[in-house]
Amino acid sequence: MAVLGQGTANGACSLLHALGAGYGSSLGLDISTRVRLRDDEPNNVADDPSNLLEHTVSVWEDAGLSRPARYLFWQVRSDIPVGVGLKSSAALSVAAIKALIQATEVELEDADIVDLASRAQLAAGVSFTGSVDDSWAALTPGWKVVDPNLPAAQGILLEGEFPVPDDWTVIIALRGERELLPVPERFAMGTEQFQAAVNAVEQGDLLLALTLNGRAVATALADGPGRRLANDMMVWGGRAAGISGSGPAIICFIPSNNPTTTRRIKTTLEQRGFESIETRVWSG
């Protein structure tokens, strides 16, 4: 067995949902996916129901990049829950591209990696927009507001670092598998709410943007329980809370100097039957 290459990428939460806001923005979290690229079949086959890894190799070759071996096999280890709005697909495709880069010793700019990851996600049918913002967040710390209709190198409209990441604890409330599938046309119902989230990002208030964006997504998905749970988490002491991606996961930010509030929120979620993950903002 030979490990040809390996790569790591991070999960993220939404600041702006591209379907509703017209622009996408995501913030990397300290949860990650790690992949190994091998030239022989491992004992445990990677769980990849959308064939995203296969599509990633295809877009790699379509870009004129060389295949490192005739037969390619993948090992995947991840602590990013799949299909709940935490950008697991972006992380998987970015990590796979980084493994291919290591295996072939080619040099690619970050924007090239994002473009390839976006094409792979579109080809696999796991994204309506290509998730350019998610791929940026999987690859680099900080945040970017991007136009998903432009190449990655040209589409960055705003960017910055999250202020003092160590000041915040992030709680992710998991509500099981996705039941409310996004319908692009419904996102127009939250236009004013999404615009308010865009305005908050422009003013540098990222936590307000996260909350407003989450409420707009709840409107688009008709996810009343999600909006109520996010509101409850703020009543319990969170400074910001909202649905991430198209749900159902809910992100809550709590001052890290208040562990009592963190424990209370996690305990209350457990009492209501929800699992949770405690993490932080990825700072690189």
Secondary structure, DSSP 8 states (H G I E B T S, - for coil): --EEEEEEEEEEEEEE-HHHHSSEEEEEEEEEEEEEEESS--SS----TT-HHHHHHHHHHHTT---SSSS-EEEEEE-S-TTSSS-HHHHHHHHHHHHHHHHHT----HHHHHHHHHHHHHHHTS-SS--HHHHHHHHSSSEEEE-TTS-TTT-EEEEE--S-GGGEEEEEEE-SS--S---GGGGGGGHHHHHHHHHHHHTT-HHHHHHHHHHHHHHHHT-HHHHHHHHHHHHTT-SEEEE-TTSS-EEEEEETT-HHHHHHHHHHHHHTT-EEEEE-B---
